[in-house]
Amino acid sequence: MALRKELEVHCTAPYSPEMKEFAIVLRISGELANFEGEGVQKVRVSRKGEYVTADFVIPESRWKGVPFETFKRYLAAGATATLKAMATRLVKVKIPINSVELLEDVSKATTSFLGGEKQRCQVPFLPSGCPFIQNGT
């Protein structure tokens, strides 16, 4: 929830005249559900609903038994990758997007979430660094 609050505080600009909402759906594998893959999946754009959404899949091995600070860095990198994938999709379908401002604001949010630690794109515990995009772009 803390990351969500930081994103709400720092990501306030109208990044696209056609999109009102950017929604990340966390799919966290565990005892109740096991989601396939890892990372950004299923980037979807709804012109009618004026939103863009994407799933971010977290396998159990990324959170269970992992130090909290390590998981926080993973989550921050995942949010950044997911929002970057959304911006990329909007460009692909020719919807105007201020990607530079969006990603600058996301960087401010993740830095604040990490307690002032600047989020680096190359995080060694992510599958292929940042961004990692699968099945959706």
N, C-alpha and C positions, 0 to 999 in steps of 0.2 A: 504493500500500500504506500510505502514511503516514496517509491519511485514514481508511482502514479501522481502523487501530490506534487512532487518536484516538476513533473511534466506539465501539470496543470498551471503551476506558478510561472514557469519559464516559457512555455509554448502557447502564447496567447495571440500571436499575429494571425491575420487572415492569410494563410499561405497559398490559397487558391481561391479565385472568385467562384469556382464551381463546386468546391468541396467544403462542407461545413464541419465534417468530423473525420478524424483519423483514429481508427480503433484497432488496438492490438489484442488478439485473443490468445491468452496463455493456455497451452495444452500441456499440463504437467503430468507425466506418467508416474504411477505409483500403484498402491494396492487396489484402488478402485477402477483405474483405467490405464491402458498401455497404448500410447500413441506411437505410430510408425515414424521413424526418422528423427531428425533433430534440426532445429533452426527454423528459418522462415519458410512458410509454406502457404499456398492458397491465397495469393494476393488477389483481392476482388475489388472492383470499382462499381459503384452504383451511381450513375448520373442522376437517376430519378430521386433516389434517397439522399443524394449529395454527400456520400461518404465513401471512404476507402478503408478496407480492413485486410488484415493478414493474420494468419496463425503463427505463433512462435512456439514450437514444440520443444519441451524440456524432458529428456529422458531421466529416469530415476537416478542413474549413475552420476548425473550432474548436480544433484542436490543431496542425496542420501549419504550421510557420513562425510560431507564436504564442509570445510570450515566456512562459517557464515560470510566472512569478508571475501572469500574466493567466489562464493555463490553470488554475492552482490556485484562483483566485477563481471561475472558471466551474464547476469541479468541486465546490467547496464549496456554491455556490448550487444546483447540480443535486442534490446529496445532500439538501439541505434541502427543495427542492421535491418530490423523490421521497418522502421520509418524510412530508411534509405530505399528499401525495396518498394515501398508504397510510392515514394516520389518517382522512382524509376518507372514504375508501371504507369503513373499518370502522364509522364512524358511520352511513353510509348503509345498511349491512346490519345495523345494530343490534347490533354487537359493542362491548362497553364498552372504552373506550380513554382513557387519561389523556394527551390531546394536549398539554396545557400543559406537563406535566413532560417528555414526549418531546421537544418542540421546544426547551425550555430546555436540555436535555442535548445535543441536536444542535447548538445554538448554541455551547455550551461546546466541543464537539469541533471544530467548524469554526473557531472563534476560535483554538484551540490549533494546528490544522493550518496556519492562515494566519500563525502566528508572533505571535499576540496581536492581529492586526488583526481588529476586530469585523466580521463578515459583515453587510453591508447588503443589504436585500431588493432595492432598485432597483440592479441592475447593468446599466450601459448596453450591454454586449455580449451580453446575453441577448435572445432574440427579443421578449419582452413583459414583461420584469422577472421578479420572483419572486413566486409560483410560476408556472411555465409548464407547463401540464398539457394533454396531447393524447391523444386516443383511449383513454381508460381510466377516466375518472371520471364 
